[in-house]
Amino acid sequence: MKVLYFSWIKDNIGKNEEDLSLNDNIKTISDLINYLITINENYKKAFSDISIIRFSKNMNLVNIDEMIDNDDEIAFFPPMTGG
């Protein structure tokens, strides 16, 4: 699975993308976040308030309970604003 990070999420984690192989226990974006925050304090800080993070799966906006698998591209980014 390719995981992309944008804006302050990227800044906190220290990378803009990574490739992960997920085990069978990670079925949703929520599960993925719960896994990521166990990696280190940078991930924990980046995902400390998931209410202000948006998610996409294969370039489509999705909810935190969206089902995922190893062939997906998941992106995490702050809310978009217009102007």
PATORFI-990904 format. One record per residue: residue number from 0; x, y negated, z negated of N, C-alpha, C, O in turn. Coordinates in Angstrom, 3 decimals. Example, Ala and Ser with C-alpha at 12.3 -4.5 7.8 and 13.67 -1.06 7.14 Angstrom:
BEGIN
<pt n="0" n_x="13.190" n_y="5.690" n_z="-7.800" ca_x="12.300" ca_y="4.500" ca_z="-7.800" c_x="13.200" c_y="3.300" c_z="-7.800" o_x="14.236" o_y="3.319" o_z="-8.465"/>
<pt n="1" n_x="12.850" n_y="2.250" n_z="-7.080" ca_x="13.670" ca_y="1.060" ca_z="-7.140" c_x="12.900" c_y="-0.030" c_z="-7.870" o_x="13.409" o_y="-1.138" o_z="-8.039"/>
//
This chain:
BEGIN
<pt n="0" n_x="0.844" n_y="1.166" n_z="0.000" ca_x="0.000" ca_y="0.000" ca_z="0.000" c_x="0.893" c_y="-1.233" c_z="0.000" o_x="1.856" o_y="-1.325" o_z="-0.761"/>
<pt n="1" n_x="0.553" n_y="-2.170" n_z="0.864" ca_x="1.251" ca_y="-3.452" ca_z="0.848" c_x="0.463" c_y="-4.399" c_z="-0.048" o_x="-0.749" o_y="-4.555" o_z="0.101"/>
<pt n="2" n_x="1.176" n_y="-5.032" n_z="-0.984" ca_x="0.564" ca_y="-5.985" ca_z="-1.900" c_x="1.231" c_y="-7.333" c_z="-1.677" o_x="2.456" o_y="-7.450" o_z="-1.722"/>
<pt n="3" n_x="0.405" n_y="-8.354" n_z="-1.434" ca_x="0.890" ca_y="-9.704" ca_z="-1.164" c_x="0.506" c_y="-10.628" c_z="-2.310" o_x="-0.576" o_y="-10.509" o_z="-2.885"/>
<pt n="4" n_x="1.413" n_y="-11.555" n_z="-2.636" ca_x="1.180" ca_y="-12.528" ca_z="-3.704" c_x="1.387" c_y="-13.926" c_z="-3.144" o_x="2.328" o_y="-14.160" o_z="-2.385"/>
<pt n="5" n_x="0.517" n_y="-14.854" n_z="-3.511" ca_x="0.587" ca_y="-16.218" ca_z="-3.003" c_x="0.587" c_y="-17.232" c_z="-4.141" o_x="0.119" o_y="-16.959" o_z="-5.246"/>
<pt n="6" n_x="1.125" n_y="-18.409" n_z="-3.838" ca_x="1.101" ca_y="-19.571" ca_z="-4.718" c_x="1.746" c_y="-19.268" c_z="-6.070" o_x="2.802" o_y="-18.636" o_z="-6.124"/>
<pt n="7" n_x="1.119" n_y="-19.714" n_z="-7.159" ca_x="1.703" ca_y="-19.539" ca_z="-8.487" c_x="1.778" c_y="-18.078" c_z="-8.907" o_x="2.575" o_y="-17.733" o_z="-9.779"/>
<pt n="8" n_x="0.969" n_y="-17.217" n_z="-8.308" ca_x="1.071" ca_y="-15.783" ca_z="-8.605" c_x="2.428" c_y="-15.278" c_z="-8.113" o_x="3.139" o_y="-14.574" o_z="-8.830"/>
<pt n="9" n_x="2.771" n_y="-15.649" n_z="-6.886" ca_x="4.076" ca_y="-15.310" ca_z="-6.312" c_x="5.202" c_y="-15.886" c_z="-7.166" o_x="6.190" o_y="-15.206" o_z="-7.441"/>
<pt n="10" n_x="5.051" n_y="-17.130" n_z="-7.579" ca_x="6.088" ca_y="-17.781" ca_z="-8.385" c_x="6.306" c_y="-17.058" c_z="-9.715" o_x="7.446" o_y="-16.879" o_z="-10.143"/>
<pt n="11" n_x="5.229" n_y="-16.648" n_z="-10.363" ca_x="5.352" ca_y="-15.941" ca_z="-11.645" c_x="5.988" c_y="-14.564" c_z="-11.487" o_x="6.821" o_y="-14.161" o_z="-12.299"/>
<pt n="12" n_x="5.590" n_y="-13.845" n_z="-10.440" ca_x="6.096" ca_y="-12.486" ca_z="-10.242" c_x="7.523" c_y="-12.506" c_z="-9.687" o_x="8.330" o_y="-11.632" o_z="-10.001"/>
<pt n="13" n_x="7.822" n_y="-13.509" n_z="-8.865" ca_x="9.160" ca_y="-13.618" ca_z="-8.305" c_x="9.335" c_y="-12.937" c_z="-6.965" o_x="10.461" o_y="-12.741" o_z="-6.508"/>
<pt n="14" n_x="8.238" n_y="-12.576" n_z="-6.334" ca_x="8.290" ca_y="-11.990" ca_z="-4.988" c_x="6.974" c_y="-12.265" c_z="-4.286" o_x="5.943" o_y="-12.469" o_z="-4.928"/>
<pt n="15" n_x="7.019" n_y="-12.268" n_z="-2.961" ca_x="5.790" ca_y="-12.552" ca_z="-2.223" c_x="5.085" c_y="-11.293" c_z="-1.729" o_x="3.922" o_y="-11.355" o_z="-1.329"/>
<pt n="16" n_x="5.768" n_y="-10.161" n_z="-1.750" ca_x="5.116" ca_y="-8.912" ca_z="-1.355" c_x="5.917" c_y="-7.728" c_z="-1.864" o_x="7.092" o_y="-7.838" o_z="-2.214"/>
<pt n="17" n_x="5.235" n_y="-6.592" n_z="-1.890" ca_x="5.902" ca_y="-5.336" ca_z="-2.223" c_x="5.066" c_y="-4.180" c_z="-1.696" o_x="3.860" o_y="-4.310" o_z="-1.484"/>
<pt n="18" n_x="5.723" n_y="-3.056" n_z="-1.491" ca_x="5.052" ca_y="-1.835" ca_z="-1.066" c_x="4.963" c_y="-0.895" c_z="-2.260" o_x="5.962" o_y="-0.626" o_z="-2.927"/>
<pt n="19" n_x="3.760" n_y="-0.400" n_z="-2.521" ca_x="3.526" ca_y="0.487" ca_z="-3.656" c_x="2.894" c_y="1.780" c_z="-3.169" o_x="2.124" o_y="1.777" o_z="-2.208"/>
<pt n="20" n_x="3.215" n_y="2.875" n_z="-3.824" ca_x="2.517" ca_y="4.145" ca_z="-3.631" c_x="1.707" c_y="4.384" c_z="-4.890" o_x="2.255" o_y="4.549" o_z="-5.980"/>
<pt n="21" n_x="0.410" n_y="4.399" n_z="-4.725" ca_x="-0.479" ca_y="4.476" ca_z="-5.881" c_x="-0.816" c_y="5.912" c_z="-6.232" o_x="-0.944" o_y="6.767" o_z="-5.356"/>
<pt n="22" n_x="-0.958" n_y="6.165" n_z="-7.521" ca_x="-1.404" ca_y="7.486" ca_z="-7.941" c_x="-2.933" c_y="7.544" c_z="-7.880" o_x="-3.592" o_y="6.538" o_z="-7.617"/>
<pt n="23" n_x="-3.475" n_y="8.710" n_z="-8.122" ca_x="-4.922" ca_y="8.923" ca_z="-7.986" c_x="-5.756" c_y="8.180" c_z="-9.018" o_x="-6.969" o_y="8.058" o_z="-8.847"/>
<pt n="24" n_x="-5.140" n_y="7.681" n_z="-10.084" ca_x="-5.885" ca_y="6.950" ca_z="-11.109" c_x="-6.196" c_y="5.520" c_z="-10.702" o_x="-7.030" o_y="4.868" o_z="-11.331"/>
<pt n="25" n_x="-5.547" n_y="5.027" n_z="-9.672" ca_x="-5.765" ca_y="3.648" ca_z="-9.227" c_x="-6.725" c_y="3.685" c_z="-8.047" o_x="-6.341" o_y="4.009" o_z="-6.923"/>
<pt n="26" n_x="-7.980" n_y="3.348" n_z="-8.322" ca_x="-9.035" ca_y="3.457" ca_z="-7.315" c_x="-9.626" c_y="2.114" c_z="-6.909" o_x="-10.233" o_y="2.001" o_z="-5.844"/>
<pt n="27" n_x="-9.453" n_y="1.086" n_z="-7.754" ca_x="-10.043" ca_y="-0.227" ca_z="-7.492" c_x="-8.985" c_y="-1.317" c_z="-7.670" o_x="-7.887" o_y="-1.064" o_z="-8.166"/>
<pt n="28" n_x="-9.339" n_y="-2.521" n_z="-7.257" ca_x="-8.435" ca_y="-3.650" ca_z="-7.482" c_x="-8.224" c_y="-3.858" c_z="-8.976" o_x="-7.114" o_y="-4.180" o_z="-9.401"/>
<pt n="29" n_x="-9.242" n_y="-3.684" n_z="-9.759" ca_x="-9.101" ca_y="-3.789" ca_z="-11.214" c_x="-8.073" c_y="-2.789" c_z="-11.740" o_x="-7.232" o_y="-3.137" o_z="-12.569"/>
<pt n="30" n_x="-8.140" n_y="-1.557" n_z="-11.262" ca_x="-7.153" ca_y="-0.547" ca_z="-11.658" c_x="-5.747" c_y="-0.975" c_z="-11.248" o_x="-4.792" o_y="-0.790" o_z="-12.002"/>
<pt n="31" n_x="-5.623" n_y="-1.546" n_z="-10.052" ca_x="-4.322" ca_y="-2.007" ca_z="-9.570" c_x="-3.764" c_y="-3.095" c_z="-10.482" o_x="-2.589" o_y="-3.058" o_z="-10.847"/>
<pt n="32" n_x="-4.593" n_y="-4.054" n_z="-10.847" ca_x="-4.147" ca_y="-5.123" ca_z="-11.746" c_x="-3.720" c_y="-4.536" c_z="-13.090" o_x="-2.686" o_y="-4.921" o_z="-13.636"/>
<pt n="33" n_x="-4.509" n_y="-3.614" n_z="-13.619" ca_x="-4.152" ca_y="-2.988" ca_z="-14.897" c_x="-2.816" c_y="-2.258" c_z="-14.807" o_x="-2.065" o_y="-2.217" o_z="-15.781"/>
<pt n="34" n_x="-2.519" n_y="-1.685" n_z="-13.652" ca_x="-1.213" ca_y="-1.059" ca_z="-13.444" c_x="-0.113" c_y="-2.118" c_z="-13.344" o_x="0.930" o_y="-1.991" o_z="-13.984"/>
<pt n="35" n_x="-0.341" n_y="-3.152" n_z="-12.550" ca_x="0.687" ca_y="-4.169" ca_z="-12.324" c_x="1.126" c_y="-4.842" c_z="-13.621" o_x="2.312" o_y="-5.113" o_z="-13.805"/>
<pt n="36" n_x="0.192" n_y="-5.110" n_z="-14.512" ca_x="0.568" ca_y="-5.817" ca_z="-15.745" c_x="1.420" c_y="-4.960" c_z="-16.678" o_x="1.971" o_y="-5.468" o_z="-17.655"/>
<pt n="37" n_x="1.533" n_y="-3.666" n_z="-16.384" ca_x="2.419" ca_y="-2.814" ca_z="-17.182" c_x="3.856" c_y="-2.847" c_z="-16.672" o_x="4.753" o_y="-2.339" o_z="-17.345"/>
<pt n="38" n_x="4.094" n_y="-3.431" n_z="-15.504" ca_x="5.441" ca_y="-3.430" ca_z="-14.920" c_x="6.398" c_y="-4.283" c_z="-15.742" o_x="7.476" o_y="-3.827" o_z="-16.124"/>
<pt n="39" n_x="5.996" n_y="-5.530" n_z="-16.014" ca_x="6.821" ca_y="-6.401" ca_z="-16.866" c_x="6.031" c_y="-7.651" c_z="-17.243" o_x="4.884" o_y="-7.824" o_z="-16.831"/>
<pt n="40" n_x="6.656" n_y="-8.507" n_z="-18.024" ca_x="5.988" ca_y="-9.715" ca_z="-18.525" c_x="5.622" c_y="-10.691" c_z="-17.413" o_x="4.652" o_y="-11.435" o_z="-17.552"/>
<pt n="41" n_x="6.370" n_y="-10.706" n_z="-16.320" ca_x="6.049" ca_y="-11.608" ca_z="-15.209" c_x="4.688" c_y="-11.274" c_z="-14.611" o_x="3.897" o_y="-12.173" o_z="-14.324"/>
<pt n="42" n_x="4.412" n_y="-9.988" n_z="-14.421" ca_x="3.111" ca_y="-9.569" ca_z="-13.902" c_x="2.021" c_y="-9.875" c_z="-14.922" o_x="0.939" o_y="-10.342" o_z="-14.567"/>
<pt n="43" n_x="2.311" n_y="-9.610" n_z="-16.175" ca_x="1.330" ca_y="-9.874" ca_z="-17.232" c_x="0.948" c_y="-11.353" c_z="-17.245" o_x="-0.226" o_y="-11.694" o_z="-17.387"/>
<pt n="44" n_x="1.936" n_y="-12.221" n_z="-17.098" ca_x="1.672" ca_y="-13.665" ca_z="-17.062" c_x="0.875" c_y="-14.041" c_z="-15.813" o_x="-0.080" o_y="-14.813" o_z="-15.896"/>
<pt n="45" n_x="1.259" n_y="-13.504" n_z="-14.667" ca_x="0.586" ca_y="-13.837" ca_z="-13.407" c_x="-0.889" c_y="-13.447" c_z="-13.433" o_x="-1.727" o_y="-14.147" o_z="-12.864"/>
<pt n="46" n_x="-1.208" n_y="-12.337" n_z="-14.088" ca_x="-2.583" ca_y="-11.834" ca_z="-14.111" c_x="-3.263" c_y="-12.055" c_z="-15.465" o_x="-4.209" o_y="-11.346" o_z="-15.809"/>
<pt n="47" n_x="-2.783" n_y="-13.033" n_z="-16.226" ca_x="-3.332" ca_y="-13.262" ca_z="-17.564" c_x="-4.770" c_y="-13.770" c_z="-17.539" o_x="-5.510" o_y="-13.568" o_z="-18.501"/>
<pt n="48" n_x="-5.177" n_y="-14.425" n_z="-16.454" ca_x="-6.559" ca_y="-14.906" ca_z="-16.333" c_x="-7.072" c_y="-14.562" c_z="-14.939" o_x="-6.976" o_y="-15.367" o_z="-14.014"/>
<pt n="49" n_x="-7.614" n_y="-13.364" n_z="-14.803" ca_x="-8.038" ca_y="-12.922" ca_z="-13.471" c_x="-9.280" c_y="-13.653" c_z="-12.972" o_x="-9.654" o_y="-13.505" o_z="-11.809"/>
<pt n="50" n_x="-9.921" n_y="-14.435" n_z="-13.829" ca_x="-11.090" ca_y="-15.201" ca_z="-13.378" c_x="-10.699" c_y="-16.295" c_z="-12.388" o_x="-11.557" o_y="-16.816" o_z="-11.675"/>
<pt n="51" n_x="-9.415" n_y="-16.647" n_z="-12.335" ca_x="-8.970" ca_y="-17.687" ca_z="-11.399" c_x="-8.141" c_y="-17.107" c_z="-10.252" o_x="-7.418" o_y="-17.834" o_z="-9.572"/>
<pt n="52" n_x="-8.251" n_y="-15.797" n_z="-10.044" ca_x="-7.541" ca_y="-15.138" ca_z="-8.948" c_x="-8.563" c_y="-14.562" c_z="-7.978" o_x="-9.579" o_y="-14.001" o_z="-8.387"/>
<pt n="53" n_x="-8.282" n_y="-14.706" n_z="-6.703" ca_x="-9.113" ca_y="-14.118" ca_z="-5.652" c_x="-8.361" c_y="-12.936" c_z="-5.053" o_x="-7.138" o_y="-12.843" o_z="-5.156"/>
<pt n="54" n_x="-9.117" n_y="-12.031" n_z="-4.421" ca_x="-8.551" ca_y="-10.795" ca_z="-3.903" c_x="-9.003" c_y="-10.592" c_z="-2.464" o_x="-10.128" o_y="-10.932" o_z="-2.100"/>
<pt n="55" n_x="-8.117" n_y="-10.038" n_z="-1.657" ca_x="-8.540" ca_y="-9.601" ca_z="-0.333" c_x="-8.027" c_y="-8.189" c_z="-0.089" o_x="-6.978" o_y="-7.782" o_z="-0.588"/>
<pt n="56" n_x="-8.803" n_y="-7.471" n_z="0.690" ca_x="-8.435" ca_y="-6.124" ca_z="1.121" c_x="-8.477" c_y="-6.144" c_z="2.638" o_x="-9.526" o_y="-6.383" o_z="3.236"/>
<pt n="57" n_x="-7.345" n_y="-5.896" n_z="3.249" ca_x="-7.246" ca_y="-5.892" ca_z="4.711" c_x="-7.813" c_y="-7.180" c_z="5.313" o_x="-8.545" o_y="-7.158" o_z="6.303"/>
<pt n="58" n_x="-7.450" n_y="-8.304" n_z="4.682" ca_x="-7.778" ca_y="-9.661" ca_z="5.129" c_x="-9.247" c_y="-10.045" c_z="4.958" o_x="-9.708" o_y="-11.000" o_z="5.583"/>
<pt n="59" n_x="-9.981" n_y="-9.323" n_z="4.127" ca_x="-11.375" ca_y="-9.654" ca_z="3.816" c_x="-11.510" c_y="-9.892" c_z="2.320" o_x="-11.020" o_y="-9.098" o_z="1.517"/>
<pt n="60" n_x="-12.176" n_y="-10.990" n_z="1.940" ca_x="-12.402" ca_y="-11.260" ca_z="0.523" c_x="-13.248" c_y="-10.154" c_z="-0.093" o_x="-14.245" o_y="-9.724" o_z="0.487"/>
<pt n="61" n_x="-12.840" n_y="-9.698" n_z="-1.275" ca_x="-13.547" ca_y="-8.610" ca_z="-1.949" c_x="-13.636" c_y="-8.908" c_z="-3.444" o_x="-12.997" o_y="-9.833" o_z="-3.947"/>
<pt n="62" n_x="-14.431" n_y="-8.117" n_z="-4.137" ca_x="-14.573" ca_y="-8.221" ca_z="-5.589" c_x="-13.556" c_y="-7.329" c_z="-6.282" o_x="-12.927" o_y="-6.475" o_z="-5.657"/>
<pt n="63" n_x="-13.409" n_y="-7.537" n_z="-7.566" ca_x="-12.424" ca_y="-6.802" ca_z="-8.357" c_x="-12.726" c_y="-5.307" c_z="-8.427" o_x="-11.826" o_y="-4.510" o_z="-8.693"/>
<pt n="64" n_x="-13.979" n_y="-4.914" n_z="-8.192" ca_x="-14.339" ca_y="-3.498" ca_z="-8.250" c_x="-14.264" c_y="-2.804" c_z="-6.888" o_x="-14.740" o_y="-1.679" o_z="-6.734"/>
<pt n="65" n_x="-13.669" n_y="-3.473" n_z="-5.908" ca_x="-13.513" ca_y="-2.906" ca_z="-4.560" c_x="-12.615" c_y="-1.664" c_z="-4.600" o_x="-11.558" o_y="-1.668" o_z="-5.231"/>
<pt n="66" n_x="-13.054" n_y="-0.611" n_z="-3.920" ca_x="-12.260" ca_y="0.614" ca_z="-3.825" c_x="-11.057" c_y="0.367" c_z="-2.907" o_x="-11.172" o_y="-0.322" o_z="-1.893"/>
<pt n="67" n_x="-9.904" n_y="0.937" n_z="-3.271" ca_x="-8.680" ca_y="0.758" ca_z="-2.491" c_x="-7.977" c_y="2.099" c_z="-2.318" o_x="-8.223" o_y="3.051" o_z="-3.058"/>
<pt n="68" n_x="-7.086" n_y="2.151" n_z="-1.311" ca_x="-6.228" ca_y="3.327" ca_z="-1.161" c_x="-4.872" c_y="2.900" c_z="-0.606" o_x="-4.658" o_y="1.721" o_z="-0.325"/>
<pt n="69" n_x="-3.978" n_y="3.836" n_z="-0.451" ca_x="-2.597" ca_y="3.533" ca_z="-0.083" c_x="-2.438" c_y="2.923" c_z="1.305" o_x="-1.389" o_y="2.348" o_z="1.595"/>
<pt n="70" n_x="-3.428" n_y="3.028" n_z="2.158" ca_x="-3.333" ca_y="2.455" ca_z="3.503" c_x="-3.758" c_y="0.991" c_z="3.559" o_x="-3.661" o_y="0.367" o_z="4.615"/>
<pt n="71" n_x="-4.222" n_y="0.437" n_z="2.457" ca_x="-4.747" ca_y="-0.930" ca_z="2.442" c_x="-3.657" c_y="-1.974" c_z="2.230" o_x="-2.575" o_y="-1.687" o_z="1.718"/>
<pt n="72" n_x="-3.982" n_y="-3.195" n_z="2.645" ca_x="-3.185" ca_y="-4.368" ca_z="2.305" c_x="-4.018" c_y="-5.194" c_z="1.335" o_x="-5.129" o_y="-5.613" o_z="1.659"/>
<pt n="73" n_x="-3.478" n_y="-5.424" n_z="0.150" ca_x="-4.175" ca_y="-6.173" ca_z="-0.894" c_x="-3.434" c_y="-7.481" c_z="-1.120" o_x="-2.208" o_y="-7.492" o_z="-1.234"/>
<pt n="74" n_x="-4.172" n_y="-8.579" n_z="-1.186" ca_x="-3.561" ca_y="-9.886" ca_z="-1.446" c_x="-4.204" c_y="-10.513" c_z="-2.673" o_x="-5.404" o_y="-10.380" o_z="-2.912"/>
<pt n="75" n_x="-3.371" n_y="-11.201" n_z="-3.443" ca_x="-3.806" ca_y="-11.939" ca_z="-4.629" c_x="-3.451" c_y="-13.403" c_z="-4.425" o_x="-2.315" o_y="-13.728" o_z="-4.080"/>
<pt n="76" n_x="-4.426" n_y="-14.291" n_z="-4.639" ca_x="-4.192" ca_y="-15.716" ca_z="-4.401" c_x="-5.156" c_y="-16.539" c_z="-5.248" o_x="-6.192" o_y="-16.036" o_z="-5.683"/>
<pt n="77" n_x="-4.812" n_y="-17.818" n_z="-5.484" ca_x="-5.713" ca_y="-18.694" ca_z="-6.240" c_x="-6.901" c_y="-19.096" c_z="-5.372" o_x="-6.872" o_y="-18.912" o_z="-4.155"/>
<pt n="78" n_x="-7.948" n_y="-19.643" n_z="-5.993" ca_x="-9.104" ca_y="-20.096" ca_z="-5.211" c_x="-8.687" c_y="-21.114" c_z="-4.150" o_x="-7.802" o_y="-21.942" o_z="-4.370"/>
<pt n="79" n_x="-9.338" n_y="-21.032" n_z="-3.011" ca_x="-9.074" ca_y="-21.975" ca_z="-1.928" c_x="-9.949" c_y="-23.207" c_z="-2.118" o_x="-11.081" o_y="-23.106" o_z="-2.591"/>
<pt n="80" n_x="-9.428" n_y="-24.350" n_z="-1.753" ca_x="-10.210" ca_y="-25.579" ca_z="-1.833" c_x="-10.210" c_y="-26.254" c_z="-0.478" o_x="-9.302" o_y="-26.060" o_z="0.331"/>
<pt n="81" n_x="-11.210" n_y="-27.025" n_z="-0.249" ca_x="-11.306" ca_y="-27.767" ca_z="1.006" c_x="-11.154" c_y="-29.250" c_z="0.753" o_x="-11.052" o_y="-29.704" o_z="-0.387"/>
<pt n="82" n_x="-11.141" n_y="-29.978" n_z="1.825" ca_x="-11.002" ca_y="-31.406" ca_z="1.610" c_x="-11.103" c_y="-32.197" c_z="2.865" o_x="-11.003" o_y="-33.424" o_z="2.832"/>
//
